[in-house]
Amino acid sequence: MAKSIESMWKQGFLSEESLSAPKINDLYGRKSQNIVDKLQRMFAINIKAIVIGSVIMLIMMTLIGAPILGVYMCCLLAPLVYIAQKELNKTNGLSKGQSSYDYLINFNNWLQSSIKTYAKYYQYFYPLLFLGMAIQALASKAGGKIVDLLLLKLPTSWVILGQPYYLIIAIVLVTLLMIKYADALYRLDLNIVYGRQFKKLKELIADMEELRNG
């Protein structure tokens, strides 16, 4: 009995137009659509969260006396929202009339391409974000007090842009590290938010490939 069901399952995937395994095809078709719909909803929610978060951040930065940093961060996030919406719109062009397996493969191909697009922007986003925060920190009263304390502990006559040389060197080194590991940081962030759903997508594709090739 088990063998005959497995045979029917495989037959259904090899030719979804046949009616040899309609229930199984429908099951995996619904699974495919559910995982895609859930990821699309999560991507859409993330876009809205960035927009709302940007407004809240701008207000908070203004209240604490750092409006320029707030505007600067909003400017960094604006291209991210544009890229995200543009990438999400591409999923509307994926045909739902094809087999559930082909639909998932096409969606996964789009996903991998989209991740690469995001990664390219984050290579600039992370270091620029750090630089903006570092400059604001140095320009603030609290930052000035910290610099004064550093000069007391580590006095030096070498000054760059009004700051002790070792502080500038530290900022440059951290910025370079941000550039080098921007891709890793982005993928870590991506895994935290979407890792579970990505795993489900990968497992579903693997299951369907096993049935098609088994």
C-alpha positions as CSV (number, residue, x, y, z in Angstrom):
1,M,0.0,0.0,0.0
2,A,2.8,2.4,1.0
3,K,4.6,1.6,-2.2
4,S,1.6,2.3,-4.4
5,I,1.0,5.7,-2.6
6,E,4.6,6.6,-3.2
7,S,4.3,5.7,-6.8
8,M,1.2,7.8,-7.2
9,W,2.9,10.7,-5.4
10,K,5.8,10.6,-7.8
11,Q,3.6,10.3,-10.8
12,G,1.6,13.3,-9.7
13,F,4.7,15.5,-9.5
14,L,6.1,14.3,-12.8
15,S,2.9,15.3,-14.6
16,E,0.6,17.6,-12.6
17,E,-1.9,17.8,-15.4
18,S,-2.7,14.1,-14.9
19,L,-5.3,13.2,-12.2
20,S,-3.3,10.2,-10.8
21,A,-2.6,12.0,-7.6
22,P,-4.8,15.1,-7.4
23,K,-4.9,15.2,-3.6
24,I,-1.2,15.0,-3.2
25,N,-0.6,17.6,-5.9
26,D,-3.2,19.9,-4.2
27,L,-1.5,19.4,-0.8
28,Y,1.9,20.4,-2.1
29,G,0.4,23.2,-4.1
30,R,-1.2,24.6,-1.0
31,K,2.0,24.2,0.9
32,S,3.9,26.0,-1.8
33,Q,1.4,28.9,-1.9
34,N,1.3,29.2,1.9
35,I,5.1,29.5,2.3
36,V,5.3,32.0,-0.6
37,D,2.3,34.1,0.7
38,K,3.8,34.1,4.2
39,L,7.2,35.3,3.0
40,Q,5.6,38.0,0.9
41,R,3.5,39.2,3.9
42,M,6.7,39.3,6.0
43,F,8.5,41.3,3.4
44,A,5.6,43.7,3.1
45,I,5.4,44.2,6.9
46,N,9.2,44.7,7.0
47,I,8.9,47.6,4.5
48,K,6.1,49.2,6.5
49,A,8.2,48.7,9.7
50,I,11.2,50.5,8.2
51,V,9.0,53.5,7.1
52,I,7.3,53.8,10.5
53,G,10.5,53.2,12.3
54,S,12.2,55.9,10.3
55,V,9.6,58.5,11.3
56,I,9.7,57.5,15.0
57,M,13.5,57.6,14.9
58,L,13.5,61.0,13.4
59,I,11.2,62.3,16.1
60,M,13.3,60.7,18.8
61,M,16.6,62.1,17.4
62,T,15.1,65.5,17.2
63,L,13.9,65.4,20.8
64,I,17.4,64.4,22.1
65,G,19.0,67.1,20.0
66,A,20.3,65.2,17.1
67,P,18.0,66.0,14.2
68,I,20.8,66.0,11.6
69,L,21.6,62.4,12.5
70,G,17.9,61.5,12.3
71,V,17.6,63.0,8.8
72,Y,20.8,61.3,7.8
73,M,19.6,57.9,8.9
74,C,16.3,58.4,7.1
75,C,18.2,59.2,4.0
76,L,20.1,55.9,4.4
77,L,16.9,54.0,4.9
78,A,15.0,55.5,2.0
79,P,16.9,53.6,-0.7
80,L,16.4,50.4,1.3
81,V,12.6,50.9,1.2
82,Y,12.8,51.6,-2.6
83,I,14.8,48.5,-3.2
84,A,12.6,46.4,-1.0
85,Q,9.4,47.5,-2.7
86,K,10.9,47.1,-6.1
87,E,12.1,43.6,-5.3
88,L,8.8,42.6,-3.8
89,N,6.9,43.8,-6.8
90,K,8.9,41.3,-8.9
91,T,7.1,38.4,-7.2
92,N,3.8,39.5,-8.7
93,G,5.2,38.5,-12.1
94,L,5.7,34.9,-11.0
95,S,3.2,32.7,-12.7
96,K,0.9,30.7,-10.5
97,G,-0.3,28.6,-13.4
98,Q,2.8,26.5,-13.5
99,S,3.5,23.4,-11.4
100,S,3.9,24.0,-7.6
101,Y,7.5,22.8,-7.9
102,D,8.4,25.2,-10.8
103,Y,6.6,28.0,-8.9
104,L,8.7,27.3,-5.8
105,I,11.9,27.1,-7.8
106,N,11.2,30.4,-9.6
107,F,10.3,32.0,-6.2
108,N,13.6,30.7,-4.7
109,N,15.6,32.0,-7.6
110,W,14.0,35.4,-7.2
111,L,14.7,35.2,-3.4
112,Q,18.4,34.5,-3.9
113,S,18.7,37.3,-6.5
114,S,16.9,39.7,-4.2
115,I,19.3,38.8,-1.3
116,K,22.3,39.6,-3.5
117,T,20.7,43.0,-4.4
118,Y,20.2,43.8,-0.7
119,A,23.7,42.7,0.2
120,K,25.2,45.1,-2.3
121,Y,23.4,48.0,-0.6
122,Y,24.2,46.9,2.9
123,Q,27.9,47.0,2.0
124,Y,27.4,50.8,2.0
125,F,24.6,51.0,4.5
126,Y,26.5,49.6,7.6
127,P,29.7,51.6,7.3
128,L,27.8,54.8,6.5
129,L,25.5,54.2,9.4
130,F,28.4,53.7,11.8
131,L,30.2,56.8,10.5
132,G,27.1,58.9,10.9
133,M,26.7,57.7,14.5
134,A,30.4,58.2,15.3
135,I,30.5,61.7,14.0
136,Q,27.3,62.6,15.9
137,A,28.8,61.1,19.1
138,L,32.0,63.2,18.7
139,A,30.0,66.3,18.1
140,S,27.8,65.9,21.1
141,K,28.5,67.2,24.6
142,A,28.7,63.7,26.0
143,G,31.1,62.8,23.3
144,G,33.2,65.8,24.0
145,K,33.5,64.9,27.6
146,I,34.6,61.3,26.7
147,V,37.3,62.8,24.3
148,D,38.5,65.0,27.2
149,L,38.8,62.0,29.5
150,L,40.7,60.1,26.8
151,L,43.1,63.0,26.4
152,L,43.7,62.9,30.1
153,K,44.5,59.2,30.1
154,L,46.2,59.2,26.7
155,P,47.6,62.7,26.1
156,T,48.8,63.4,22.5
157,S,49.7,66.4,20.4
158,W,48.7,64.6,17.2
159,V,45.3,65.8,16.3
160,I,43.2,65.0,13.2
161,L,40.1,67.1,12.5
162,G,40.2,68.3,16.1
163,Q,40.3,64.7,17.5
164,P,43.1,62.6,18.9
165,Y,44.7,60.6,16.2
166,Y,44.1,57.2,17.9
167,L,40.3,57.9,18.0
168,I,40.3,58.7,14.2
169,I,42.3,55.5,13.5
170,A,39.8,53.5,15.6
171,I,36.9,54.9,13.7
172,V,38.6,54.2,10.3
173,L,39.4,50.6,11.4
174,V,35.8,49.9,12.5
175,T,34.5,51.3,9.3
176,L,36.8,49.1,7.3
177,L,35.6,46.1,9.3
178,M,32.0,47.1,8.6
179,I,32.8,47.1,4.9
180,K,34.5,43.8,5.0
181,Y,31.9,42.0,7.1
182,A,28.8,43.8,5.8
183,D,27.6,40.8,3.9
184,A,28.0,38.5,6.9
185,L,26.2,41.1,9.1
186,Y,23.3,41.3,6.6
187,R,22.9,37.6,6.3
188,L,22.9,37.2,10.1
189,D,20.2,39.8,10.4
190,L,18.3,38.1,7.6
191,N,18.6,34.7,9.3
192,I,17.3,36.1,12.6
193,V,14.1,37.5,10.9
194,Y,13.4,35.0,8.1
195,G,15.6,32.0,8.9
196,R,12.7,29.8,10.0
197,Q,10.7,30.4,6.8
198,F,13.8,30.1,4.6
199,K,14.4,26.7,6.2
200,K,10.8,25.6,5.5
201,L,11.1,26.7,1.9
202,K,14.4,24.8,1.4
203,E,12.9,21.7,3.0
204,L,9.8,21.8,0.9
205,I,11.8,22.1,-2.3
206,A,14.0,19.2,-1.2
207,D,11.0,17.1,-0.5
208,M,9.5,17.7,-3.9
209,E,12.8,17.1,-5.6
210,E,13.1,13.8,-3.8
211,L,9.6,12.7,-4.9
212,R,10.3,13.8,-8.5
213,N,13.6,12.0,-8.7
214,G,12.9,9.1,-6.3
